[in-house]
Amino acid sequence: MAKIIITENAIKKIAAYSTIECYGVVGLAPKTFYDKILRTLKVEEYEAGVDVDIKSNDNVKITLYVIIQGGTNVLEIANTIISQVSYKVKQLTKIKNVDVDVIIKGIKGEE
């Protein structure tokens, strides 16, 4: 029988692209100084702002580090991100329990 394996990296990409599509999101922020260096070197551009912890085949915890646009409703944007990322990961991977945390790393001023 065939086996399908969804890697942590695949889930990171789904989460990252789902996040940057949300209104009010400027981008994903590097979590650590090491991630900042990787971003400078153009390695793992979007995934640097995403942590994925696969608890089991049906349970995943995703933590997103985001930068949002100033002058927007932070709570509304965070809830939209949680909803969108959870929906997309469930839809594309068939993982039943997707727990999403959003950490606002910065707010970019209005221009």
A tleap script that builds the chain and sets N, CA, C and O, in Angstrom:
source leaprc.protein.ff14SB
mol = sequence {
  NMET ALA LYS ILE ILE ILE THR GLU ASN ALA
  ILE LYS LYS ILE ALA ALA TYR SER THR ILE
  GLU CYS TYR GLY VAL VAL GLY LEU ALA PRO
  LYS THR PHE TYR ASP LYS ILE LEU ARG THR
  LEU LYS VAL GLU GLU TYR GLU ALA GLY VAL
  ASP VAL ASP ILE LYS SER ASN ASP ASN VAL
  LYS ILE THR LEU TYR VAL ILE ILE GLN GLY
  GLY THR ASN VAL LEU GLU ILE ALA ASN THR
  ILE ILE SER GLN VAL SER TYR LYS VAL LYS
  GLN LEU THR LYS ILE LYS ASN VAL ASP VAL
  ASP VAL ILE ILE LYS GLY ILE LYS GLY GLU
  CGLU
}
set mol.1.N position { 0.847 -1.186 0.000 }
set mol.1.CA position { 0.000 0.000 0.000 }
set mol.1.C position { 0.890 1.246 0.000 }
set mol.1.O position { 1.924 1.280 0.666 }
set mol.2.N position { 0.491 2.228 -0.724 }
set mol.2.CA position { 1.251 3.481 -0.836 }
set mol.2.C position { 1.109 4.304 0.440 }
set mol.2.O position { 0.117 4.211 1.163 }
set mol.3.N position { 2.135 5.110 0.688 }
set mol.3.CA position { 2.162 5.945 1.879 }
set mol.3.C position { 2.395 7.395 1.448 }
set mol.3.O position { 3.248 7.669 0.605 }
set mol.4.N position { 1.645 8.299 2.022 }
set mol.4.CA position { 1.819 9.728 1.730 }
set mol.4.C position { 2.365 10.405 2.974 }
set mol.4.O position { 1.797 10.290 4.060 }
set mol.5.N position { 3.481 11.116 2.802 }
set mol.5.CA position { 4.105 11.821 3.918 }
set mol.5.C position { 4.102 13.312 3.609 }
set mol.5.O position { 4.594 13.744 2.566 }
set mol.6.N position { 3.547 14.085 4.521 }
set mol.6.CA position { 3.545 15.546 4.386 }
set mol.6.C position { 4.613 16.071 5.337 }
set mol.6.O position { 4.514 15.893 6.551 }
set mol.7.N position { 5.624 16.711 4.788 }
set mol.7.CA position { 6.748 17.166 5.604 }
set mol.7.C position { 6.429 18.469 6.327 }
set mol.7.O position { 5.499 19.196 5.976 }
set mol.8.N position { 7.234 18.733 7.345 }
set mol.8.CA position { 7.132 19.983 8.083 }
set mol.8.C position { 7.336 21.169 7.148 }
set mol.8.O position { 6.656 22.187 7.274 }
set mol.9.N position { 8.270 21.039 6.212 }
set mol.9.CA position { 8.559 22.112 5.261 }
set mol.9.C position { 7.351 22.409 4.372 }
set mol.9.O position { 7.080 23.569 4.059 }
set mol.10.N position { 6.635 21.379 3.970 }
set mol.10.CA position { 5.436 21.572 3.146 }
set mol.10.C position { 4.373 22.352 3.918 }
set mol.10.O position { 3.734 23.252 3.372 }
set mol.11.N position { 4.188 21.998 5.194 }
set mol.11.CA position { 3.216 22.708 6.024 }
set mol.11.C position { 3.651 24.152 6.233 }
set mol.11.O position { 2.814 25.054 6.233 }
set mol.12.N position { 4.962 24.384 6.414 }
set mol.12.CA position { 5.483 25.753 6.553 }
set mol.12.C position { 5.149 26.592 5.332 }
set mol.12.O position { 4.720 27.739 5.462 }
set mol.13.N position { 5.342 26.031 4.155 }
set mol.13.CA position { 5.057 26.782 2.922 }
set mol.13.C position { 3.580 27.122 2.801 }
set mol.13.O position { 3.231 28.246 2.441 }
set mol.14.N position { 2.715 26.167 3.098 }
set mol.14.CA position { 1.272 26.420 3.050 }
set mol.14.C position { 0.907 27.533 4.022 }
set mol.14.O position { 0.170 28.454 3.671 }
set mol.15.N position { 1.422 27.448 5.239 }
set mol.15.CA position { 1.122 28.455 6.259 }
set mol.15.C position { 1.664 29.826 5.863 }
set mol.15.O position { 0.985 30.840 6.029 }
set mol.16.N position { 2.885 29.851 5.342 }
set mol.16.CA position { 3.509 31.123 4.964 }
set mol.16.C position { 2.728 31.810 3.851 }
set mol.16.O position { 2.421 32.998 3.954 }
set mol.17.N position { 2.408 31.086 2.802 }
set mol.17.CA position { 1.696 31.704 1.682 }
set mol.17.C position { 0.263 32.087 2.058 }
set mol.17.O position { -0.260 33.088 1.566 }
set mol.18.N position { -0.367 31.309 2.916 }
set mol.18.CA position { -1.711 31.661 3.390 }
set mol.18.C position { -1.673 32.937 4.220 }
set mol.18.O position { -2.598 33.748 4.159 }
set mol.19.N position { -0.611 33.118 4.994 }
set mol.19.CA position { -0.475 34.302 5.841 }
set mol.19.C position { -0.264 35.558 5.020 }
set mol.19.O position { -0.929 36.568 5.250 }
set mol.20.N position { 0.657 35.509 4.062 }
set mol.20.CA position { 0.963 36.730 3.309 }
set mol.20.C position { -0.164 37.155 2.386 }
set mol.20.O position { -0.162 38.280 1.886 }
set mol.21.N position { -1.134 36.266 2.150 }
set mol.21.CA position { -2.302 36.629 1.351 }
set mol.21.C position { -3.344 37.409 2.161 }
set mol.21.O position { -4.259 37.996 1.583 }
set mol.22.N position { -3.216 37.420 3.469 }
set mol.22.CA position { -4.210 38.071 4.331 }
set mol.22.C position { -4.069 39.591 4.309 }
set mol.22.O position { -2.960 40.124 4.277 }
set mol.23.N position { -5.204 40.273 4.327 }
set mol.23.CA position { -5.237 41.730 4.372 }
set mol.23.C position { -4.533 42.231 5.623 }
set mol.23.O position { -4.741 41.703 6.716 }
set mol.24.N position { -3.696 43.253 5.459 }
set mol.24.CA position { -3.032 43.887 6.581 }
set mol.24.C position { -1.681 43.293 6.935 }
set mol.24.O position { -0.950 43.850 7.753 }
set mol.25.N position { -1.343 42.158 6.319 }
set mol.25.CA position { -0.053 41.526 6.597 }
set mol.25.C position { 0.990 42.090 5.642 }
set mol.25.O position { 0.827 42.032 4.424 }
set mol.26.N position { 2.062 42.636 6.209 }
set mol.26.CA position { 3.168 43.165 5.406 }
set mol.26.C position { 4.123 42.034 5.042 }
set mol.26.O position { 4.645 41.984 3.929 }
set mol.27.N position { 4.344 41.129 5.988 }
set mol.27.CA position { 5.227 40.001 5.734 }
set mol.27.C position { 5.442 39.183 6.984 }
set mol.27.O position { 4.885 39.464 8.045 }
set mol.28.N position { 6.264 38.163 6.831 }
set mol.28.CA position { 6.649 37.327 7.961 }
set mol.28.C position { 7.988 37.805 8.484 }
set mol.28.O position { 8.849 38.227 7.713 }
set mol.29.N position { 8.160 37.741 9.778 }
set mol.29.CA position { 9.383 38.238 10.409 }
set mol.29.C position { 10.259 37.062 10.836 }
set mol.29.O position { 9.752 36.025 11.264 }
set mol.30.N position { 11.567 37.230 10.717 }
set mol.30.CA position { 12.456 36.182 11.222 }
set mol.30.C position { 12.281 36.030 12.731 }
set mol.30.O position { 12.150 37.024 13.446 }
set mol.31.N position { 12.277 34.789 13.215 }
set mol.31.CA position { 12.087 34.524 14.647 }
set mol.31.C position { 13.345 34.828 15.439 }
set mol.31.O position { 13.277 35.339 16.557 }
set mol.32.N position { 14.489 34.515 14.857 }
set mol.32.CA position { 15.763 34.646 15.565 }
set mol.32.C position { 16.784 35.374 14.700 }
set mol.32.O position { 16.547 35.628 13.519 }
set mol.33.N position { 17.912 35.701 15.298 }
set mol.33.CA position { 18.994 36.340 14.557 }
set mol.33.C position { 19.486 35.425 13.436 }
set mol.33.O position { 19.799 35.894 12.342 }
set mol.34.N position { 19.554 34.124 13.706 }
set mol.34.CA position { 19.974 33.146 12.698 }
set mol.34.C position { 19.031 33.182 11.497 }
set mol.34.O position { 19.482 33.149 10.353 }
set mol.35.N position { 17.730 33.250 11.751 }
set mol.35.CA position { 16.750 33.326 10.662 }
set mol.35.C position { 16.909 34.622 9.874 }
set mol.35.O position { 16.695 34.651 8.662 }
set mol.36.N position { 17.287 35.702 10.576 }
set mol.36.CA position { 17.513 36.976 9.909 }
set mol.36.C position { 18.685 36.865 8.927 }
set mol.36.O position { 18.636 37.415 7.827 }
set mol.37.N position { 19.734 36.150 9.333 }
set mol.37.CA position { 20.884 35.930 8.448 }
set mol.37.C position { 20.467 35.102 7.232 }
set mol.37.O position { 20.862 35.405 6.106 }
set mol.38.N position { 19.669 34.057 7.461 }
set mol.38.CA position { 19.205 33.231 6.350 }
set mol.38.C position { 18.382 34.055 5.361 }
set mol.38.O position { 18.507 33.890 4.147 }
set mol.39.N position { 17.541 34.942 5.894 }
set mol.39.CA position { 16.726 35.782 5.018 }
set mol.39.C position { 17.614 36.714 4.195 }
set mol.39.O position { 17.352 36.940 3.014 }
set mol.40.N position { 18.661 37.254 4.815 }
set mol.40.CA position { 19.605 38.119 4.112 }
set mol.40.C position { 20.272 37.358 2.973 }
set mol.40.O position { 20.532 37.918 1.908 }
set mol.41.N position { 20.545 36.090 3.206 }
set mol.41.CA position { 21.185 35.250 2.190 }
set mol.41.C position { 20.163 34.646 1.222 }
set mol.41.O position { 20.520 33.841 0.362 }
set mol.42.N position { 18.907 35.032 1.363 }
set mol.42.CA position { 17.800 34.561 0.517 }
set mol.42.C position { 17.531 33.069 0.673 }
set mol.42.O position { 17.091 32.413 -0.272 }
set mol.43.N position { 17.792 32.535 1.858 }
set mol.43.CA position { 17.506 31.144 2.142 }
set mol.43.C position { 16.225 31.092 2.974 }
set mol.43.O position { 16.089 31.821 3.956 }
set mol.44.N position { 15.290 30.231 2.582 }
set mol.44.CA position { 14.033 30.081 3.320 }
set mol.44.C position { 13.363 31.428 3.557 }
set mol.44.O position { 13.089 31.807 4.696 }
set mol.45.N position { 13.107 32.138 2.482 }
set mol.45.CA position { 12.569 33.495 2.549 }
set mol.45.C position { 11.331 33.619 3.441 }
set mol.45.O position { 11.328 34.407 4.387 }
set mol.46.N position { 10.297 32.859 3.153 }
set mol.46.CA position { 9.063 32.998 3.921 }
set mol.46.C position { 9.027 32.102 5.149 }
set mol.46.O position { 8.466 32.477 6.179 }
set mol.47.N position { 9.615 30.933 5.047 }
set mol.47.CA position { 9.518 29.970 6.131 }
set mol.47.C position { 10.233 30.415 7.404 }
set mol.47.O position { 10.014 29.830 8.464 }
set mol.48.N position { 11.085 31.443 7.321 }
set mol.48.CA position { 11.808 31.921 8.504 }
set mol.48.C position { 10.845 32.454 9.552 }
set mol.48.O position { 11.218 32.532 10.723 }
set mol.49.N position { 9.642 32.820 9.192 }
set mol.49.CA position { 8.672 33.355 10.135 }
set mol.49.C position { 7.616 32.351 10.550 }
set mol.49.O position { 6.565 32.730 11.067 }
set mol.50.N position { 7.887 31.066 10.327 }
set mol.50.CA position { 6.898 30.029 10.632 }
set mol.50.C position { 7.558 28.900 11.417 }
set mol.50.O position { 8.612 28.395 11.031 }
set mol.51.N position { 6.926 28.513 12.521 }
set mol.51.CA position { 7.326 27.322 13.273 }
set mol.51.C position { 6.221 26.294 13.136 }
set mol.51.O position { 5.041 26.621 13.262 }
set mol.52.N position { 6.599 25.061 12.879 }
set mol.52.CA position { 5.623 23.973 12.785 }
set mol.52.C position { 6.039 22.874 13.742 }
set mol.52.O position { 7.188 22.432 13.737 }
set mol.53.N position { 5.097 22.437 14.563 }
set mol.53.CA position { 5.327 21.336 15.482 }
set mol.53.C position { 4.280 20.268 15.187 }
set mol.53.O position { 3.098 20.441 15.484 }
set mol.54.N position { 4.731 19.161 14.598 }
set mol.54.CA position { 3.815 18.078 14.260 }
set mol.54.C position { 3.678 17.189 15.495 }
set mol.54.O position { 4.606 16.476 15.878 }
set mol.55.N position { 2.502 17.253 16.103 }
set mol.55.CA position { 2.242 16.495 17.329 }
set mol.55.C position { 1.913 15.032 17.021 }
set mol.55.O position { 2.356 14.124 17.725 }
set mol.56.N position { 1.124 14.816 15.953 }
set mol.56.CA position { 0.741 13.483 15.509 }
set mol.56.C position { 0.247 13.607 14.074 }
set mol.56.O position { 0.303 14.690 13.491 }
set mol.57.N position { -0.233 12.517 13.504 }
set mol.57.CA position { -0.741 12.550 12.128 }
set mol.57.C position { -1.933 13.489 11.965 }
set mol.57.O position { -2.173 14.009 10.876 }
set mol.58.N position { -2.671 13.703 13.039 }
set mol.58.CA position { -3.877 14.532 12.964 }
set mol.58.C position { -3.811 15.789 13.810 }
set mol.58.O position { -4.844 16.403 14.074 }
set mol.59.N position { -2.609 16.190 14.245 }
set mol.59.CA position { -2.498 17.341 15.130 }
set mol.59.C position { -1.204 18.108 14.848 }
set mol.59.O position { -0.104 17.567 14.964 }
set mol.60.N position { -1.365 19.389 14.471 }
set mol.60.CA position { -0.219 20.244 14.147 }
set mol.60.C position { -0.385 21.589 14.839 }
set mol.60.O position { -1.479 22.151 14.879 }
set mol.61.N position { 0.725 22.099 15.386 }
set mol.61.CA position { 0.721 23.444 15.970 }
set mol.61.C position { 1.611 24.334 15.096 }
set mol.61.O position { 2.763 23.996 14.824 }
set mol.62.N position { 1.072 25.459 14.666 }
set mol.62.CA position { 1.788 26.402 13.814 }
set mol.62.C position { 1.896 27.732 14.551 }
set mol.62.O position { 0.902 28.252 15.057 }
set mol.63.N position { 3.107 28.277 14.607 }
set mol.63.CA position { 3.318 29.596 15.182 }
set mol.63.C position { 3.848 30.504 14.085 }
set mol.63.O position { 4.833 30.186 13.418 }
set mol.64.N position { 3.177 31.648 13.905 }
set mol.64.CA position { 3.533 32.606 12.848 }
set mol.64.C position { 4.044 33.897 13.472 }
set mol.64.O position { 3.460 34.412 14.425 }
set mol.65.N position { 5.129 34.408 12.932 }
set mol.65.CA position { 5.717 35.673 13.375 }
set mol.65.C position { 5.499 36.674 12.246 }
set mol.65.O position { 6.126 36.569 11.192 }
set mol.66.N position { 4.613 37.644 12.463 }
set mol.66.CA position { 4.191 38.516 11.365 }
set mol.66.C position { 4.469 39.991 11.636 }
set mol.66.O position { 4.618 40.432 12.776 }
set mol.67.N position { 4.531 40.722 10.537 }
set mol.67.CA position { 4.596 42.179 10.564 }
set mol.67.C position { 3.314 42.654 9.883 }
set mol.67.O position { 2.988 42.224 8.777 }
set mol.68.N position { 2.595 43.546 10.562 }
set mol.68.CA position { 1.338 44.011 9.991 }
set mol.68.C position { 1.428 45.490 9.629 }
set mol.68.O position { 2.335 46.203 10.058 }
set mol.69.N position { 0.476 45.921 8.842 }
set mol.69.CA position { 0.391 47.303 8.397 }
set mol.69.C position { -0.166 48.172 9.520 }
set mol.69.O position { -1.151 47.806 10.161 }
set mol.70.N position { 0.463 49.319 9.757 }
set mol.70.CA position { -0.021 50.255 10.767 }
set mol.70.C position { -1.387 50.801 10.397 }
set mol.70.O position { -1.741 50.872 9.220 }
set mol.71.N position { -2.138 51.180 11.391 }
set mol.71.CA position { -3.451 51.761 11.162 }
set mol.71.C position { -4.537 50.723 10.918 }
set mol.71.O position { -5.655 51.072 10.539 }
set mol.72.N position { -4.219 49.461 11.130 }
set mol.72.CA position { -5.200 48.397 10.938 }
set mol.72.C position { -5.554 47.782 12.293 }
set mol.72.O position { -4.841 47.978 13.277 }
set mol.73.N position { -6.634 47.054 12.331 }
set mol.73.CA position { -7.097 46.421 13.557 }
set mol.73.C position { -6.290 45.141 13.792 }
set mol.73.O position { -6.472 44.150 13.085 }
set mol.74.N position { -5.411 45.166 14.776 }
set mol.74.CA position { -4.504 44.047 15.047 }
set mol.74.C position { -5.271 42.764 15.355 }
set mol.74.O position { -4.940 41.704 14.822 }
set mol.75.N position { -6.282 42.847 16.199 }
set mol.75.CA position { -7.053 41.672 16.577 }
set mol.75.C position { -7.769 41.058 15.373 }
set mol.75.O position { -7.797 39.838 15.215 }
set mol.76.N position { -8.336 41.898 14.543 }
set mol.76.CA position { -9.039 41.418 13.356 }
set mol.76.C position { -8.078 40.725 12.386 }
set mol.76.O position { -8.408 39.679 11.829 }
set mol.77.N position { -6.896 41.305 12.186 }
set mol.77.CA position { -5.906 40.704 11.292 }
set mol.77.C position { -5.431 39.368 11.845 }
set mol.77.O position { -5.331 38.392 11.102 }
set mol.78.N position { -5.136 39.313 13.142 }
set mol.78.CA position { -4.683 38.065 13.761 }
set mol.78.C position { -5.739 36.968 13.638 }
set mol.78.O position { -5.410 35.824 13.328 }
set mol.79.N position { -6.993 37.307 13.877 }
set mol.79.CA position { -8.071 36.322 13.738 }
set mol.79.C position { -8.229 35.853 12.296 }
set mol.79.O position { -8.497 34.676 12.054 }
set mol.80.N position { -8.066 36.758 11.344 }
set mol.80.CA position { -8.136 36.387 9.925 }
set mol.80.C position { -7.007 35.428 9.569 }
set mol.80.O position { -7.224 34.437 8.872 }
set mol.81.N position { -5.795 35.726 10.051 }
set mol.81.CA position { -4.649 34.857 9.784 }
set mol.81.C position { -4.908 33.463 10.353 }
set mol.81.O position { -4.699 32.462 9.667 }
set mol.82.N position { -5.358 33.398 11.592 }
set mol.82.CA position { -5.632 32.107 12.236 }
set mol.82.C position { -6.652 31.311 11.425 }
set mol.82.O position { -6.470 30.120 11.172 }
set mol.83.N position { -7.716 31.983 11.027 }
set mol.83.CA position { -8.776 31.326 10.267 }
set mol.83.C position { -8.271 30.832 8.905 }
set mol.83.O position { -8.509 29.685 8.528 }
set mol.84.N position { -7.580 31.701 8.178 }
set mol.84.CA position { -7.098 31.353 6.831 }
set mol.84.C position { -6.071 30.228 6.851 }
set mol.84.O position { -6.166 29.280 6.071 }
set mol.85.N position { -5.095 30.335 7.738 }
set mol.85.CA position { -4.032 29.331 7.791 }
set mol.85.C position { -4.613 27.983 8.215 }
set mol.85.O position { -4.299 26.956 7.614 }
set mol.86.N position { -5.443 27.982 9.229 }
set mol.86.CA position { -6.068 26.745 9.689 }
set mol.86.C position { -6.876 26.095 8.565 }
set mol.86.O position { -6.771 24.891 8.331 }
set mol.87.N position { -7.678 26.898 7.876 }
set mol.87.CA position { -8.509 26.391 6.776 }
set mol.87.C position { -7.655 25.798 5.659 }
set mol.87.O position { -7.912 24.682 5.208 }
set mol.88.N position { -6.639 26.537 5.210 }
set mol.88.CA position { -5.799 26.081 4.097 }
set mol.88.C position { -5.037 24.808 4.444 }
set mol.88.O position { -4.979 23.881 3.637 }
set mol.89.N position { -4.452 24.758 5.641 }
set mol.89.CA position { -3.698 23.559 6.031 }
set mol.89.C position { -4.640 22.359 6.114 }
set mol.89.O position { -4.303 21.278 5.632 }
set mol.90.N position { -5.812 22.536 6.715 }
set mol.90.CA position { -6.779 21.439 6.797 }
set mol.90.C position { -7.218 20.990 5.409 }
set mol.90.O position { -7.299 19.794 5.129 }
set mol.91.N position { -7.499 21.960 4.543 }
set mol.91.CA position { -7.991 21.660 3.197 }
set mol.91.C position { -6.946 20.923 2.358 }
set mol.91.O position { -7.273 19.957 1.669 }
set mol.92.N position { -5.705 21.370 2.412 }
set mol.92.CA position { -4.676 20.810 1.540 }
set mol.92.C position { -4.002 19.553 2.087 }
set mol.92.O position { -3.469 18.756 1.315 }
set mol.93.N position { -4.019 19.365 3.412 }
set mol.93.CA position { -3.310 18.223 3.990 }
set mol.93.C position { -4.235 17.184 4.623 }
set mol.93.O position { -3.819 16.054 4.881 }
set mol.94.N position { -5.475 17.562 4.869 }
set mol.94.CA position { -6.449 16.706 5.558 }
set mol.94.C position { -6.079 16.446 7.016 }
set mol.94.O position { -6.564 15.488 7.618 }
set mol.95.N position { -5.218 17.298 7.587 }
set mol.95.CA position { -4.918 17.229 9.018 }
set mol.95.C position { -6.124 17.806 9.746 }
set mol.95.O position { -6.594 18.890 9.403 }
set mol.96.N position { -6.625 17.098 10.741 }
set mol.96.CA position { -7.879 17.491 11.387 }
set mol.96.C position { -7.731 18.612 12.410 }
set mol.96.O position { -8.579 19.503 12.462 }
set mol.97.N position { -6.685 18.592 13.217 }
set mol.97.CA position { -6.514 19.582 14.277 }
set mol.97.C position { -5.314 20.473 13.974 }
set mol.97.O position { -4.166 20.035 14.050 }
set mol.98.N position { -5.590 21.717 13.633 }
set mol.98.CA position { -4.538 22.682 13.323 }
set mol.98.C position { -4.671 23.836 14.304 }
set mol.98.O position { -5.644 24.590 14.267 }
set mol.99.N position { -3.685 23.963 15.179 }
set mol.99.CA position { -3.658 25.028 16.179 }
set mol.99.C position { -2.702 26.110 15.676 }
set mol.99.O position { -1.532 25.830 15.415 }
set mol.100.N position { -3.190 27.336 15.538 }
set mol.100.CA position { -2.388 28.434 14.982 }
set mol.100.C position { -2.244 29.550 16.022 }
set mol.100.O position { -3.230 30.034 16.577 }
set mol.101.N position { -0.997 29.942 16.270 }
set mol.101.CA position { -0.691 31.093 17.119 }
set mol.101.C position { -0.069 32.177 16.251 }
set mol.101.O position { 0.735 31.887 15.365 }
set mol.102.N position { -0.441 33.420 16.507 }
set mol.102.CA position { 0.111 34.554 15.762 }
set mol.102.C position { 0.858 35.455 16.738 }
set mol.102.O position { 0.305 35.893 17.746 }
set mol.103.N position { 2.108 35.722 16.428 }
set mol.103.CA position { 2.919 36.636 17.229 }
set mol.103.C position { 3.232 37.842 16.358 }
set mol.103.O position { 3.878 37.714 15.318 }
set mol.104.N position { 2.771 39.015 16.786 }
set mol.104.CA position { 3.018 40.248 16.036 }
set mol.104.C position { 4.416 40.734 16.393 }
set mol.104.O position { 4.658 41.175 17.517 }
set mol.105.N position { 5.347 40.651 15.425 }
set mol.105.CA position { 6.729 41.045 15.659 }
set mol.105.C position { 6.965 42.527 15.350 }
set mol.105.O position { 7.950 43.112 15.800 }
set mol.106.N position { 6.057 43.122 14.584 }
set mol.106.CA position { 6.236 44.518 14.250 }
set mol.106.C position { 5.038 45.094 13.527 }
set mol.106.O position { 4.187 44.372 13.009 }
set mol.107.N position { 4.996 46.408 13.506 }
set mol.107.CA position { 3.941 47.122 12.792 }
set mol.107.C position { 4.621 48.139 11.901 }
set mol.107.O position { 5.377 48.989 12.369 }
set mol.108.N position { 4.344 48.043 10.615 }
set mol.108.CA position { 4.937 48.969 9.651 }
set mol.108.C position { 4.038 50.186 9.538 }
set mol.108.O position { 2.833 50.051 9.330 }
set mol.109.N position { 4.617 51.382 9.674 }
set mol.109.CA position { 3.849 52.624 9.630 }
set mol.109.C position { 3.182 52.866 8.295 }
set mol.109.O position { 3.638 52.380 7.260 }
set mol.110.N position { 2.110 53.615 8.327 }
set mol.110.CA position { 1.396 53.966 7.098 }
set mol.110.C position { 2.245 54.950 6.301 }
set mol.110.O position { 2.902 55.828 6.859 }
set mol.111.N position { 2.212 54.779 4.994 }
set mol.111.CA position { 2.981 55.682 4.127 }
set mol.111.C position { 2.077 56.467 3.228 }
set mol.111.O position { 2.550 57.277 2.430 }
savepdb mol mol.pdb
quit
